Each structure stands twice: as C-alpha cells, then as structure tokens.
Amino acid sequence: MSGMKQIALDIGLSAGPTLASFCAGPNEAALRHLQLWAGSPTRSPVPTYLWGASGSGKTHLLKAVREALREQGASAGWLDASVTEPPEFNDGWAVVLLDDVHLYTAVQQHAAFNWFVNAQTHQRGVLAAGDLPPAGLKLREDLRTRLGWGHVFQLQALTEPERRAVLRQAADARGVFLGDEVMDFMLTRFSRDLGSLMQLLEQLDGYALQTKRAITIPLIKSMLEDE
C-alpha cells in the first residue's frame, strides 16, 4: 500500500463539487442564476437547461446544486445515463436534476418526462444538462420541448489562460508554489478538465508534504507511477 493510495482515499472523502468551487470564467451568468435559484426557499418552478461540450462544468453544477440543497435539508431527484432503472417521482423532492440528457435511453426519457410533468404539477424546479442545445437533442419531442422552454444557458469550457489562472489561484490559496514548467506540464497533460486539475493539485500538495519535496515535474511523474 503506497502512500499515494492513502492520499487518493482521503481525496475521495473530501467535499464534492460546490457552487463556490465552480470556476466560472465565461459562465458567470449561469453560475449566478443557479446560486440565486438554489439558495432561494421560494425556488422558481421554471426549468433551467445547461448545455455545452464535455468539460464545460455541467455535471459539476448539477452536483453542486444537489449539495446546496442537501445543506438546506432538501432532497433532489437525480437521473443520469448510469441510472438504468429510474425510480418513480417522489413528491418529497425539492427539485429534479437531469444530467447528460443526450445519452438517455427510451426508459430514461420516459422517466425524465414523467418527473418533469410531476415537477410542474407540484411546482418544483427542474435543472437539466446535455451536450446540445434543446433543439438539437435527439430525444422524444415532448421531453425536448420541455427542456427548452425555460432558462437556457450555453456553458463554455475555460480557455487555456483561464485554466492557468484558476490553477495558479488554487495553488496560491494552498500555499503551494508551482513553477512555470510545472504549470505547463500539468496543463498539457491534464488540461481538458478543471476538476481533474484541481484533484491533481490536491494530490500533489499532499504528496509533496509527505515526501517533503518541492513540486517538480519528476515529483509529479513519480507520484503518478506510485498510484
């Protein structure tokens, strides 16, 4: 059991995505909308749909909203492409969260439509996400039109300079020094997804403390080999 495994386990226990930890960049409007919506006891029942390429933060935001509700003692219905047997709508849910709708099977589409109709009947909010604008979704018509009738936000993936700035900021907040070569290495090797960059930084911080070494490219490589 290498030290790295232990650190990886610790990370698994750390907080999941939150609205506060979302690096908004060009997606400030969507973030502000969700902060107000999730934080309000009188949540609007008008649905919100987020769309954008993979890595633009859709799942982060849905999970962050679920977390914000959990902190308020509220529960949410959750459906993504991995839920093969979706449960019945539960009127105890404060909102319904539908992730990766573009991947839904016929069974999942049926459930999503049913949840949507029930949410509207009970005046509950719906927050959904997919990789295409509503009109482009290859879904049953009644679900597709519902996804598109409320607030629709296109999420943009952060540019390389934006990811660099976010990484620098996160490192500074941890008191971790990342030299330019290390930054370049991290961004070229792991840049697609900000979430995994943040996780890598967390692992590196722990590993550097454990081995009492500065963060260098050889350190990153030896850490990854240890996994």
Secondary structure, 3 states (H helix, E strand, C coil): CCHHHHHHHHHHHCCCCCCCCCCCHHHHHHHHHHHHHHHCCCCCCCCEEEECCCCCCHHHHHHHHHHHHHHCCCEEEEECCCCCCCCCCCCCEEEEEECCHHHCCHHHHHHHHHHHHHHHHCCCEEEEEECCCHHHCCCCHHHHHHHCCCEEEECCCCCHHHHHHHHHHHHHHHCCCCCHHHHHHHHHHHCCCHHHHHHHHHHHHHHHHHHCCCCCHHHHHHHHHHC
